[in-house]
Amino acid sequence: MYDAIVVGAGPAGNITALRLASRGHRVAVLDWRRNIGDKLCTGIIGAECADQFPPNDSQVYHAANAATVVSPEGRRFRIARSQPEAFIVDRVSYVNSMAGRAMDAGAEFRLGTRVTCVDVGPTDVAVTMTSEFGRTDHARARLVVVAAGFGSPVLDMVGLGKGRGRSFMASAQAQVQVNGLEDTEVYLGDRISPGSFGWLVPLSDSMALAGIMSQQKLNGHMDGFLQHLRNTGKVRSVVQEPKRWAIPLRPIARTFGDRVLAVGDAAGFAKPTTGGGIYYALRSGELAAEAAHLGLSNGDLSARALGVYQTRWRSLFGRELTIGYYARRLYEALGDGQIERLLSASAASGLQDELINSREFAFDWHSRLILKALRPKYLGSVIRSFGPVVRPLLSRLLGPDHTAR
């Protein structure tokens, strides 16, 4: 009998287990993978995340203080800060280190184990699991935390699956050999990735990650992007063939229930603008552990008591997710020609330099920058000139009168 069973050994699950085990609770972590942290991810964390959840020096591939945006027509816009704002990390090692700390605190990890049934009862939660060798086992806990990633069937087992999977992006990423790459490069345009973007992220002088993501069906776009990178001399060869995964765009309706909490990608916590989810996964895991600890200590694990978790994550980053979502919808409504106009207006107005060097700039907090960029002084007037297609989305972002605040 455990105090908590955490389903999923990603960043959200591991930090939840660490925080609970450190407070003396008996915790089990279940994951179908053998290699903890081995999930498709670009592995970029912001400076704030690195400060609060510091990686070891050996886990950092590259410290990034600049990025180059490549327009649909191939024009290049470089944005730079004086200090690193993001770090590209070895995700497997980074997430593994969190699991190691949770184990040191007393959490029990059962790997190669797939959860097949969760029965939430009035006094405890019964979990049925199957090992990679076909053996069925059972465990019980006072609480279960779902940290099994986007689209996990465990959400349906615990009654939190309503609305799941309706809004997501399909992604593909390959490891490539490059001819020297100093900065992350972001490629815009429907030819690259419809309504979204592609990326080339350096791991070293000779290796990088190349990928795309989109809400639309990716029909040969990844192959086309890799060929484009070869044709422009950026990529020499593909070292690891593209792998695919899905990124949530909106949180699920309820992230709590009787004896249940959902965290990380399983709860739909990823930045709609860039698809990054590590920082919000870690913060949601901490908030879930706080709510679980309080409920375990008070003997009240009802939905009413655990609802404080949803209140707290909404207060912390709920606004970021909402504004990011409608900003993405606004971008998806634009054509390549309109994107070119926005980039030209951004450069002409000095917006790029002003935003990147402003106090409002933060890798994991985009809402203030988005709203500032939409002011008439910067891009607001240009966007409004695009006509009716953008007006409902501007209303969502700025209010019915389209006035930036």
C-alpha positions, -999 to 999 in steps of 0.1 A, spaced: 0 0 0 16 32 -12 7 68 -3 9 77 -40 14 59 -73 28 81 -100 22 68 -136 50 81 -158 87 88 -151 91 120 -172 100 154 -157 65 159 -141 63 125 -126 98 125 -113 96 158 -96 62 149 -81 78 117 -67 108 135 -54 88 161 -35 64 136 -20 92 111 -10 112 139 5 83 146 28 82 110 40 54 96 18 57 61 3 58 66 -35 59 42 -65 66 54 -100 55 32 -129 67 36 -165 66 13 -195 100 25 -207 132 11 -194 153 41 -202 139 70 -181 136 102 -200 138 86 -234 111 106 -251 111 127 -282 119 162 -272 142 190 -284 154 195 -248 154 233 -246 149 248 -212 149 285 -203 172 303 -179 145 304 -152 140 266 -155 178 261 -153 180 282 -122 152 264 -104 159 229 -117 196 231 -125 212 206 -150 247 194 -145 273 210 -167 277 177 -185 240 177 -194 242 210 -213 249 208 -250 247 244 -258 239 278 -241 218 299 -264 217 337 -264 206 342 -300 183 327 -326 179 333 -363 144 335 -379 142 326 -415 112 340 -434 91 322 -460 111 340 -487 145 331 -471 153 364 -454 172 360 -422 165 379 -389 190 374 -361 178 381 -325 204 382 -297 208 390 -261 240 396 -241 234 366 -218 221 331 -224 183 328 -223 180 291 -230 200 259 -227 198 228 -249 202 198 -226 206 161 -228 170 154 -220 175 117 -211 203 125 -187 185 155 -172 153 136 -165 172 106 -153 190 127 -127 156 138 -113 146 101 -111 178 93 -93 172 120 -67 136 107 -62 151 72 -56 176 86 -31 146 101 -13 129 67 -11 107 65 -42 104 31 -57 106 29 -95 91 0 -114 102 2 -150 91 -18 -180 56 -18 -165 25 -7 -184 -7 3 -164 -37 -15 -178 -64 -6 -153 -70 20 -126 -99 16 -102 -106 46 -80 -125 35 -49 -138 53 -19 -108 45 3 -79 39 -21 -69 34 -58 -62 -1 -72 -37 -2 -101 -33 -32 -124 -1 -34 -144 16 -57 -169 53 -62 -172 72 -63 -205 73 -101 -200 35 -104 -197 33 -108 -159 3 -91 -143 7 -74 -110 -14 -52 -87 -7 -23 -63 -28 0 -42 -24 36 -31 -42 64 -14 -37 86 -45 -27 83 -81 -8 110 -102 -11 107 -140 21 118 -156 21 94 -185 23 120 -213 -1 133 -239 -28 109 -251 -23 85 -222 -52 60 -218 -47 63 -181 -66 96 -182 -97 77 -193 -92 51 -166 -93 78 -139 -122 98 -154 -102 128 -167 -102 120 -204 -131 141 -214 -120 165 -242 -85 150 -244 -68 150 -277 -89 175 -295 -62 201 -298 -27 190 -305 2 194 -330 19 166 -348 57 168 -346 87 151 -363 124 154 -354 156 140 -368 192 142 -356 214 156 -384 251 163 -391 256 200 -398 283 222 -414 288 243 -383 258 259 -365 262 286 -339 225 295 -332 191 279 -332 174 286 -365 136 289 -369 121 284 -404 87 300 -412 63 294 -441 37 269 -452 62 251 -474 82 242 -443 54 235 -418 18 247 -425 7 272 -399 38 266 -378 76 264 -381 106 242 -384 137 243 -363 174 235 -364 189 233 -329 226 229 -324 239 201 -301 276 206 -310 296 221 -338 287 191 -360 254 177 -347 219 192 -345 182 184 -342 160 193 -371 122 192 -367 88 206 -376 53 207 -360 19 216 -372 -18 212 -364 -23 203 -400 -14 169 -415 23 166 -422 24 150 -457 60 148 -467 68 181 -451 96 166 -429 113 151 -459 110 184 -477 124 203 -448 154 180 -446 160 183 -483 157 221 -480 184 221 -453 206 200 -475 201 222 -505 211 253 -485 242 236 -472 230 236 -436 228 198 -432 253 172 -445 234 140 -436 207 125 -414 222 106 -385 189 94 -369 158 91 -390 128 113 -381 106 102 -352 71 115 -345 51 126 -314 22 148 -305 22 180 -285 -9 192 -266 -21 227 -273 -47 231 -245 -51 218 -209 -77 191 -203 -109 203 -186 -102 189 -152 -68 180 -139 -81 166 -105 -106 142 -92 -112 120 -62 -78 106 -53 -65 117 -87 -42 144 -102 -28 149 -137 4 167 -145 27 176 -174 18 167 -210 -9 143 -196 -27 175 -183 -21 193 -216 7 216 -202 29 228 -231 36 262 -245 12 266 -275 37 290 -291 67 268 -293 55 234 -280 80 234 -251 67 216 -220 96 208 -196 93 238 -174 55 237 -170 58 199 -164 82 205 -135 61 233 -120 29 213 -123 46 184 -106 56 206 -77 21 220 -74 6 185 -75 30 173 -48 20 202 -26 -17 194 -30 -12 157 -25 10 162 6 -17 184 21 -45 159 13 -24 129 25 -16 148 58 -52 158 64 -67 125 53 -88 143 27 -81 133 -9 -115 142 -23 -119 162 -55 -130 192 -34 -98 191 -15 -75 184 -45 -91 211 -66 -67 236 -51 -41 221 -75 -60 234 -105 -66 268 -89 -28 271 -83 -16 260 -118 -41 283 -134 -29 312 -112 7 304 -121 6 297 -159 -30 294 -170 -30 329 -185 2 320 -204 -14 290 -220 -45 309 -230 -28 338 -246 -2 315 -262 -31 294 -277 -48 324 -293 -15 339 -305 -9 306 -322 -44 306 -338 -37 342 -350 -4 331 -366 -20 301 -382 -46 324 -399 -18 343 -417 -4 335 -452 33 336 -461 30 371 -476 14 385 -444 42 369 -423 67 386 -445 50 419 -439 50 414 -402 87 405 -401 95 437 -422 74 458 -398 90 442 -368 125 451 -381 115 486 -392 99 495 -359 128 482 -338 104 457 -322 128 428 -324 156 445 -305 133 462 -280 115 431 -271 145 408 -269 162 432 -245 132 442 -225 125 432 -189 94 415 -202 113 389 -222 115 355 -207 118 321 -225 89 305 -207 66 335 -202 53 349 -235 21 367 -228 34 401 -220 56 401 -251 27 389 -273 4 417 -260 32 443 -263 39 433 -299 2 437 -308 1 474 -298 -5 498 -327 31 512 -322 45 478 -333 25 452 -352 -11 460 -343 -18 483 -372 -3 459 -397 -23 429 -383 -55 448 -383 -50 456 -420 -53 418 -427 -91 421 -423 -119 401 -409 -99 368 -406 -79 382 -376 -105 402 -358 -121 374 -337 -86 363 -326 -76 398 -317 -107 401 -296 -97 370 -277 -62 384 -271 -70 421 -265 -107 424 -257 -137 432 -279 -124 468 -287 -91 454 -299 -72 478 -276 -40 465 -262 -37 469 -225 
